[in-house]
């Protein structure tokens, strides 16, 4: 559940309208050669072919390099307008192709796209270095930075100058020529390995799907899921069998239903072995090498560890702060998890199961405890969470109540897969605001998990509007059937739409200041989760799929009673993964190459989160957030942001809850601001103080409300 930024770092320099002559080397037939004529420059997916990407990347890099050279070699003294602003206007073509390509690599990939990515990744890293390690360009930026207080700049423009200088420093602009060369080599190897990691995990996850030959072994699985498994088997030409596809996390959704213990164990063991059973998709060597490369990179840049380098530009500032947040939660979380396990063991013993609870049993027996202690059966709940109703009458309705926005389907706009839908978003005053793409179902060509990204970002300088996409991995129903969600799925849908809202409402001038650091970016999305079960929103969408009847009050009450159910497990599996991430990225540069399994075991033991029945949400070999995405040394950011979002939720409750007045204030002071100022100061202005951790502990049921 994250907001991914998949484009190379150089693209933060912006994207201007290049002069027509600069596009001469790319044929006009290439759909990336000119801005799309569709609304808000939406990608013309009906025209884009895989063969269009590589020429557009190569020409895009050539164009941006020429644009940067012109800035660096400008004989006129450096000014904000002829250097900083013009930098923001470079790379239009490169941005355009990268925004589409890296989205497709995640959501609808194929061998051709993966081959192109392998070829282009080191080139993009080198291109990025060529920009940020250009001494003449850096000299101009430094000169403007030195006199920034005398230039009469508005606050956003001044902040941009400060961020630009910092970006050059963090990219190695102050290094010697020899160290710059060494850094460039490290960056290129890292980019190649992270690109390959994603491909390996995707391939191994697809190959690891569990095939079932006997229908009886699926006892307990909802009929809609059985039908989906049969459909998945047909797609693999395995008629007469059932395919249980894996999601990206360690735990798998089928384990909450399957009564066949041997099958449960097979599914979980298969999940946990991904990337670690030999062959071309084994990721262990990649993980160990990436840890080495990042530690060496940090040393070159003057930091003791890679985590220290990353967090120096995050809200947490130093690894110790992030680690403390995690470890402070460990005692309460693990104690609660052990208590949850003990209750489940009693159920197993009462059934004369004759076995000790394991991670493969947890989800099923958690549901049994939920049924026994709260009289709540998830099978009763699912018919009230039909995807389209939750989306239209829940997610969109909440956004309308808070911010006044409305949504109009745009089936006329081309999409990259038949499952994808598009809406035009209108502001409260009726003006068109953005485009929203929804891609909700799992498929073999799609990475696991859930995320938000964009095809076009809003900036006033370039006159662009947001074109935002949500990707999720819900089980696709068999043809003619409806898609139903679990309570957790509903939360995920609201979460990712919180990222989308952040994109819709962004109102910044400069491309560089779009988006926010990792330990803040999850704040708006996690905050939006709260509206999923707010009474007036919940009542509007939680209706039976067949009868339209609202969920009975008694069932609603049961759901609310279980709000903190299983939080020991959920908190522990998350914290274990976050601490594992920090462990990998606090390795010193002189550390030997690690044995992945041994290192992981040692780290979990050191942080006292080594509960056998509660494995980390991601093990190292398929931890795509940190070894294939942008969350290296940053996975802690979910909980860091949760402190902020629960504190903001407390503000809403203190100030009347759901209202346009409160929503508009949140939009104006948080959602519209991007990274145009110090984020701690931004939140402080909204809340009147810094966030406190107590609301988080209460929301997770790890302490009693005060």
Secondary structure, 3 states (H helix, E strand, C coil): CEECCCCCHHHHHECCCCCHHHHCCCCCCCCCCCCCCCHHHCCCCCCCCCHHHHHHHHHHHHHHHHHHHHHHCCCCCCCHHHHHHHHHECCHHHHHHHHHHHHHHHHCCCHHHHHHHHHHHHHHHHHHHHHHCCHHHHHHHHHHHHCHHHCCCCHHHHHHHHHHHHHHHHCCCCCCHHHHHHHHHHHHHHHHHHHHHHHHHHHHHHHCCEEECCHHHHCCCCHHHHHHHHHHHHHCCCCCCEEECCCCCCCCHHHHCCCCHHHHHHHHHHHHHCCCCCCCCCCHHHHHHHHHHHHHHHHHCCCCCHHHHHHCCCCCCCHHHHHHHHHHHHHHHHHHHHHHHHHHHHHHHHCCCCCCCCHHHHHHHHHHHHHHHHCCCHHHHHCCCEHHHHHHHHHHHHHHHHHCCEEEECCCCCCCCCCCEEEEEECCCCCEEEEEEEEEECCCCCCCCCEEEEEECCECCCCECEEEEEEEEECCCCCCCCCECCHHHHHHHHHHHHHHHHHHHCCCCCHHHCCCCHHHHHHHHHHHHHHHHCHHHHHHHCECCCCCCECCHHHHHHHHHCCCCCHHHHHHHHHHHHHHHHHHHCCCCCCCCCCHHHHHHHHHHHCCCCCCCCCCCCCHHHCHHHHCCCCCCCCCHHHHHHHHHHHHHHHHHHCCCCCHHHHHHHHHHHHCCCCCCCHHHHHHHHHCCCCCCHHHHHHCCCCCCC
